[in-house]
Amino acid sequence: MDWRNSSVWSYFTIVDNVYAKCDICKKDKSYKSSLTNLKKHLSSCHMIFLKHEQGINKNQSRTITDIDDPSSMHHSINEPSVNSTSPSLPSISSVPGTSHQTSLIDPPNVNVFTQIQNGQSQMQAENNAKVQKRKQLSIATYIPKKLTINMKKDIDQSLLSLFTKDYQPFKIVEDKGFKSFVKMLNPSYILPSRQSISKEHIPALYEKCMREMKELVLKEAEHICLTTDCWTSRNNESFMAITIHFIGSNFSLKSVLISCSAFNESHTSNNLSAEIKKTVDEWQLDGKIELAVSDNASNIKNALSSLKFKHMGCFAHTLNLVVQSALTLENDLVDKVKTIVTHFRKSTVANNKLKTYQINNGVDEPKKLLQDVQTRWNATYYMLQRFIELESSIRGTLGLLDKAPQSLNCDEWTLLKELCTVLRPFEEATKAVSGESYITASIVIVLAQGLINACTKLSTMEFQNRTHAIIKKLISNMENRDIWKNVDKSKTLCRSTFLDPRFKNLPFSNNAVQNETTKNDVIEKTSNIIYLERSKQIDEQNQDQPEYISVDTASTSNSLSIWETIDTGVAKLMSSGTSKSRAIIEVQRYLEDGILKRNLDPLKWWKYHRYNYPYLNILAKRTLCCLGTSVPCERIFSKAGLILNDRRCRLKSDKIY
């Protein structure tokens, strides 16, 4: 096999005739004499062993030279001669007014004949020009083009997306239909084997991604928010995930999964803290963590506290606990609804009749009932909402079934509708705080206050007694939970809300003490930033200062100095009092600026106004990276559930993360 078609080039890029750059670690390696050095680098540094070459066949590596030379041929083999393509011109005898004898031409028609001759010459010249412009198609045009190394590498990367993004099993490359499909798209491409993908391509892609993410975190992540959670797969294997979130240089929120590894130890606080500490040290995050968010389990709370991390319980998890606890008052009704839903989902006859009933009543796209899932937040609300939406269809269909479950009475239907009205604000709050692509810590206080106000208004409405009992239970659960009571006391959450241009100090308008405390906290933090930034400027100026200038001459000598006046002025400007006054002015200007609309992005606002608030924007970038939930980690496990599906049940844990 030609060395240029070796599978080693899937991991290297040619720099010149001597060196090639590794695509994984970006190191230059020599290949002047052979490819052995490159293969040794892959096996020793990246644990990639190239046992079977997956390059291009020898027949495909041959080049086809162009055989056509238009300059040496009068006519192309695919084109007729000039005479054959020239349009037929009228003969002299056919010209009006000419004699049938070509030798006799009437003098009045000489001009006509001359014009025809000129037309012939012009058309002949145009056709000659067209022939010269045309190029003969070579035989190589009809032969499949050779697959270059870069083309093969691009196709390999696209193939890997099937496994990393679409969660397809490795065995798909052995399926006959898929192989036939790929061959039809590009006959020159040879699919890598399942073993090659598992042992070579995926590990190389993982290492490359790890290197790029570590470079990104090291370069841009100055202050981060950490979230963590644990999960058990269908293979009964335990995993622990850790994600970090930070605001990049262009004021965009970035999220990085830094660990998702098997965790087979007992889930004690000591074991959890050791695993988190190991990951934090590996990614060089010590001293950068502003806030750590997890669920409300005592073991993970103690683990994060032992690492001296500022901890906050997941607000979405708290919302779920509040709602689930209140719904226990109506367990019988909810179980009755679950029984009906289960019957329709398990019985094909009942499901078809429900579908037919909707179609007969003018519904173009019939809907199915939703089942409650205990591990999914808001699942009960979505089940009840769909149940009420299909009320008429459910009532009509139950009357047509032979062995139908017990239906609901009128009071129960009314109670369900009232429950959906009560639970709707909690569903909206859960969706708002569970976002991953936007900041969420700044809306926790706003949501907490909004839910209390919504439940207070609901308690004044005309509902059944059973509905009012649930409302009272919801208010009691919110007021008695520690995390709910301490939301307003968290300096991090207050600072995040204050620095969100959509809210500023509005959530604290009813509490003058908290408003003043939060404002003073922001001023103090901004003052410290100003002092540090100006100190850096002084140090840089001293380093760039010419040798003949001595800033501290006046302080070290009793003699007069020409620099004494200016040095004294600079010292006064750099005093802490000036830093604080500058911070007060900047914070006050920020409060006087207009409020941003609630549906707009606050990070974009800070990006456009960073020059107006040169020091406050640094504090905003440091604070607004915090999240209000650990949902990003839980979404990782939702994706892991797709990875460990029935077609990928043999996938080992070391391939998952």
N, C-alpha and C positions, 0 to 999 in steps of 0.2 A: 504493500500500500504506500502511496505517495505520502511523504511526511507532511505535506501541506493539507492533507485530508484527515489527519489524525484527530481523534476526539479531544486531545489535549488543548486544542484551540477553542474549545467551548469555555475554557477557564482562563485563557490568556489572549492578550491583544498585542499584535506585532508592533514594536516601536521602530526598529530598523533591522538591518541584516544580522545583527548580533544579539540584540536584547528584545525581550518580550515582557509586557507588564501583566502581572497577575490581576485578574478582575476582582478577586476577593480581598486581598490585602494590599494591592497597589504597589507591590515590590517588583523591581526589574530583575529578571533572571536571564542568563545567557543560554542561547540555543545554537551557538555557532557551529558546533560539530555534530550534535544530535539533540533529540528531544528528551534524553534521559534526565537531564538536569531539571527540566520542567516537571516531569512526572515525579521525580524525587521530592520536589517542593510541594506538590499536591498531596503526596502520601505522608510526608513528615510533618507539614505545617497544618494541613487542612483535613487529614484523614480521608482523602479521596484516592482510591486505588483503581486505576484504569486497567482492568483485566482484559476487556474486549473493546476493540476499536469500533467506534460508531461513526466513522467518517464517511466520505463519499467514495463510491466505487471507482476502481481504476478507469473503467470505460467512461465514467462521468467526468474524470479529471482531464481527459484529453481536450485540447482546444481545437476548434475548427477555424481555419484561416479563411479569410475572404478571398474568393477566386476571381471575382469580377474586377475588370479593369476597363472602365468605360472609355478611357482614352485610347486603348489599343483595339477597340472594336468599333466598327461603323454602326452596327445596330445591336440592340439588346435581343437576347434569345426569346424574351417574352413580349417584344414589341415588333410590330410590322414595320416595313420600310417607309420612308417618307412619302414615296409616291403612292403607296397604298392608303395612307392616312389622309392625303391631300384631297380635298373635295373636288369633284369633277367640275371642270370649267367649260363654258360653252365654246363650241368650235366656231371658226370664222364664218363658216357657211350658215351657222344658226343665228348669227347676229342680224338683227333686223336691218334691212336695207342693203345687205351684201348679196353678191351674185353666187350662184351654185358653183362657179369655177373659182378656185382659190387663188388663181393667178391674176384674176381681174378684180380690182377693188375700186369701187367708185370713190372719187376724191372726197365727197362730202362725209363718208363714213370712216375716214382715216383716224379722226379723233376718237371715235368709239372704239376702234381696234386698239388704239394706244392706251386708252383707259383700262381695257380688259387686260392688256399685257402688264400694265403697272399693278393691277389688282392681283394677278397671278404671282408676280414677283414679291409683293408684300406678304401674301399668305404663305408663300414658300419660305420667306425669311422667318415669319412667326413660328411655323412648324419646326424649322431647324433649331430655333431657340428653345422650343419646348423639349425637343429630343435631347439637347445638350443639358437641360436642367434635370431630366429624369435620370435616376440611378438604377442600375440593375439590382434586383433583390438577390442576395447570396443564398446559397444552399443552407448556410447556418441559420437563416431566419426560420426555417421550418424544422429545426432540431431543437429540443428542449435545452434551455440555457444551463450552463454549469452553475451549481449552487456554491456560492462563495462562502468563506468561513464566517464572515459577518452576517450574511443572510441566514445561515444555519443557526448561528447564535441567537439571532432575533426570533427565529421560529421556536427555538428551544425555550426562550423566555416566555413566549406566548403560551406554549404548551404547559409550562409550570403554573400559569395562572389558573388552569383548570383545577389544580389541586390546592392551591393556596387561597384562591378567591371563591371558586365554585364548589369546593369540597368534594371533588370527584375522586373515586378510588384510583390507586395506581394501576389497577388491572385494566383500566379502560384502554390502555395502549395495546392490549392483547385482544380486544374485541374486534371481530371481523368487520362489523359495520363501520366502526371508527377508522380502522386501517384503510378500508376502501375509500372512505370520505377524504382522508388525508392524501391518499395517492391521487385522487381525482383533482385535488387542489394543487398539488405540487408533486409530480412523479419523482423528482430528484431528491426529495426529502425522505430520509430513513428514520422512522420513529425509534427513539431509545427504548430499551427494555424496561420492564417494571423494576428489576433489580438496580439498573443504572439510575433510574429516577430516584429510587429510595436511598441508595447508598452514595450517590455522587452529586446529582443535580440539586436535590432538596437541601442536603447539608451545606453545599456551596452557597446556595441562595440564602440560607439562614445566616451563615457567617458574614456574608456581604451585607445583609440587612442589619445585623448587629453592629457591624463596624460603622455603617452610615448613621445609625441612630445614636451611637455613643458619641460620634463626632458632633451631631446636632445638639445633643444634651449638653456636652461639654462647652460648646460655643455659645448657646443661646439661653440655656436654663440657669438663670441666676437665682430665682426663687420659685419653688414648686409646691404643688399640693399632691399628696400621696393618698391613693385609695387602695384598699386590699380586701380580699374576701376568699373564702374556701368553697370547694365544690366536690361532690362525689359523682363519678361518671357511672354509666350503665354497666361498665366492667367492674364496678365496685373499687375503683381506684380514686384516691383523694388527690386533689390538686389545690395549689395556692397561687393566686394571681396578684400582681402588684402593678398598678399603673401610676404614672406621674403626669401632671398637667402644668403647663407653664405658658406664659405669654412671650411670643417670639419677638425678634427685633422689629418686625413690621406690625406689631400690635395685633397679632392673630393668636387665638387660643390653640395650642398644640397638645395632643395627647399621645403618650408613648407607653406601650406595654413593655415593661422592663423585666418581667418575670412571670412565667406560668409553668411551674414545675411540679412534679409529683411530690406529694407530702404525705408520706406513709407513717410518720411519727404520730404520737398522741398529741392531740390539739391542746396542749397546755400552754400557758402564757410564756413559759421559758422557751419552749420549742418554737413557738411562733415568733417571739422576739429575736431568737437566734437566726431564723431564716430571713426575717426582714433586715436585720443588721448586715447579714452577709450580702444581700442584694444591694443595699444602700452603699456599702463599701466598694462593691464591684463597679458601680456606676458613678462613684465619686460624688455622692449627693450629701455628704455630711455637712451640716451647717446651712443647707439650702432649703430645708423643708419648713414651710410656713404653717402647714396644717395637714393632719392625717385624718382621713375619714374612713370609717368602717361601720359594720352593723353594731347593734347595741349589746352584743354578747360580752360577758364579763372577761372571758379569756383574752380576746383580742384587745379589749380596752386596757387590761392590765399589761399586755405585751407592749402596746404603744406608749403607755405611761412609763414603763421601765426604760424605754429608749429616750425619754425626755422629749417626746414629740407632743405638740399641742394637738389634742384629740377632740373630734366632734362626731357624735353619732349620726348615722344616715337619717336625714329628715324624711325621705320617702318611706323608709322602713318604719319610722315612728308613725307616719300617717296611716300606713297599713295596719299597724297594731291598734291604733285608735279606732279605726272603722270596724275591724274584725271583732274587737271586744264589744262594741255597741250592737253589732248584728246578732250577737248571741241571744239577745232578748227575743228575736224572731227566728230562732233555729227551726222550729216546726214548719213555719211558712216557707222558709228558704229550702228546707229538705223536700217539701211537697213540690215546689217548682223543679228541683233537681230530678225528682222521680219522673215527672212528665217529660222533661227534656231528655233524660236518658232513654225513655221509652221510644220517643221519636227518632233518636239517633241510632238506636239498636235495631228497631223494627223497620225493615224495608217497606212493608205494606203501609205502616203509619206515615213514614216519611214521604212516600209517593202520593198518598192521599192529601197530605198537607201541601205538597207542591202543586197538585192538581187543583186544590181548592183556591190557592192564590191565583193560578192562571185563569180559572173560571171567573174570578172577580176582577179581572183586568190588570193583573200584575205582570209586567213584561219579564222581570227577572226575579223569580221566587227566591226567598231567603230561607236559610236554615237556622235552627235554634242553636245557641251557643251554650257550651257546658262550662260550669265553674271549675277552675283549676286552682287548687289550694296554694300553689307556689307562685302564682302570678297575681300581681297587684291589680286591683280594680276588676278582677275577673268576675266577681259576684255582681258588681254593678252592670257590667256588659251583658251578663246573662239575663238579669232582670229587665234591662232596657230592651233587649231583643224580644223577650217574652211578652212585654207590654205592646211592643210594636206589632206583633202578630196575634194580638188578642182575639180578634174576630175569626181569624183562620184557625187558631187553636181550638176555640170553642166549637166552631162548626165541624172540625175534623174529629174531635173527641166524640161527638155524637154519632159519627159514622163507624167507629171502631167497635169490634165485638168485645174485646177485652181491654178496654181503655182504663188508664189510671184515673183516680179520683180527681175531678176538676175543682177549680177554685170557685168559691161563692162570690157574690158581688162585693161584700165588705173586704174580702182578701184581695180582689182585683184593685179596689180603691187604695188599699194599704200599700200595695206594690207600687202604684203610681206615685204615692206620696213619698215612699222610700227613695225612689229614683230622684225626686226633686231634692230631697235632703242630701243624698250622696253625690249629686252632680258637682258641687263646689270642691269636694275632696278629690274627685276624679280629675278636675281641671288643675288643681294644685299639684297633684302627683305627676301629671304630664309635664307641667311647667318646670318642676324642679328636677325632673329626670333627664333633662337634656345633656348632651355631651359636647355639642359643637358651640355652646355659648356658656357664659359665666352664670353660675347658679347660686353661689353663696350670698350674693347681694340681694336675692329675692326671698331668702328664707324668712327674715323678719316681716317683710311685706305680706307673704303668704300666711304666716302665723296670725298676724293681726287680721287679715282678711277673712280667714276661716272663723275666728272668734266672732267677728262682726256679722258674718253670714248666718251662723247658728243662732246668734241673738235675734236677728230679724226673723228667722224661721220659727223661733219659739213664740212669736207674736201672731203667726198665721193660724187660720182655722184648719186644723188637722184632727185626725182621730187621736184618741188618748194614747194608743199604742205608738203612734208616730211621735207624739210629744215626749214619750218616755225614751225613745231612741235619741231624740235631739238633746235631752238632758244628759243622757249617758255620754254622748259625744263631747259636750262641753266639759263634763266632769273628767273625762279621760284626758282631754287636752290640758286642763288646768292642773291636774295632779301628776302628770309626767314631768320628771326632772328636766329632760331635754327641752320641753316646751317652756317651762318656767325660766330656764336659763338662757333662752334664745336672746332676750334683750340684754342680758348681762355679758354676753360674749363680745369682747373688744374686736375680735377679728370680723365677726358678722356685722357689728355696728360700723366698723371702718369700711367694710366692703359696700354696705348700703349707702353710706355717706359719699363714697367716691364713685358711685354709679350715677351718671348724669341724668338718668331717668327718675331718680328718687331724691338724691342729695339728703337734706335734713327733714324732708316732709314726713317720713314715718315717725319722727321724734317730736313732731310739732305739739302733741298733746302732753308731752313730758319734758318740761323745761330743764330739769336736772340732767336727764339723759342726753338731751340735745346739747347742752353746754359741755357735758363730759366727753361726748363723742367729738365735738368740734375741737376741744383742747387737746384731745389725743391725736387728732390728725395734724394739728399745728405743731405739736411736739415732735412727731415723727418727721414732718416736713422740715422743721428746724434742724434736726440732726442730719438730714440729708444735705441741706444747704451747707452746714458746717464741714461735712466730709468732702463735699464737692469742691468747696473753696480751698480746703487744705490741700487737695490734690493739685489744684491749679497753682498754689504757691510753691509746692514741691517741684512741679514741672518748670515753673519760671526760674527757680533757683538753679535747676540743672542746666538750663539753657543760658544762664546769665554769664556775661564775660567776666574774666578773672579779676579785672581792675575794679569791679563794683563789689562793695562789701555792705550788705544790708544791715548787719548788726554792729556797724562801726560805732554808732552813737552809744550803744549799750555797753560796749566793752572798753571804751576809752573816754577819758575826761575831756579830751580835746574836742573842739568844735568840728562838726561834720556838715558838709553841704547836703547830705541825704537825711538829716535828722527830721526835717519837717515832713517830707513825703513818707518816711518810714513810720512816723507817728500816726499819720493819717491812714495808712494802710492797716496798721495794727487796730485802729478804732473800727474800721470797716469790717475787719475780720472777727470782731468780738462776737460772743454768743448772743448778746442782746440784739445786734443787728441781724443775725441769722433768724432769730425769732420774729422780729418785726417784719422781715422780708416774708417769712412764712405766713404771718397773719394777713399781710396784704394779699398774698397769692390765694389763700383760702377764701378770703372775703370776696375777691373778684370772681372766684369759682362759684360761690353761692349766689352772687348777683347775676351771673350768666343765666340764660334761659334754660328751662327744663326740657330735656330730650323726650320725644314721643316714646311711649312704652314699647312699640313694636319695632323700634330702630336699635341698631347695634351700638352699645356703649363703647366697645373697643375701637370701633371706627371713629367715634367722636373724639376719643383720646388721641388717636393717631393724627387727626386733623388739627387738634388743639394743643399738641405737645409743645409747640414753640411759645404758645401763650402762657402755658403753665410749666416752665422748664423743670421745676423741682417737684411739683405736685404730681406730674405725670410719672415720675420715677416711683413714687409711693403707690400710685394706682396700678402700675405694672407689677409691683411686688405683691399687692393685696388682692387684686381681682382675679388672680389665677386660682383662687380657692373655689372648691365645689361644695355643694350642699348635700350631695349624696355619694354613695359608693356604687351607683348604678353602672358606671363604665366597667367595673370589674365583673359585675353580674352579666353584662352583655358579652363579655369575653367567654363566659361559661355557656351562654346561649349559643354562641358560635361553635364552642367545643362540642356541644350536643349535636350540632350538624356534622361536625367532623367525625364523631364516633357514632355514625348511623349504622343501619343494618348491613350496608354494603361495605363498611369499613370497620367491622367489629374486630378484625384481626390486627388493627393498628395498635402498635405498642406506644406506651406513654412517652418514650423519648422522641418519637416522631411527631407527637401532638404539639409539644411546646417547642 
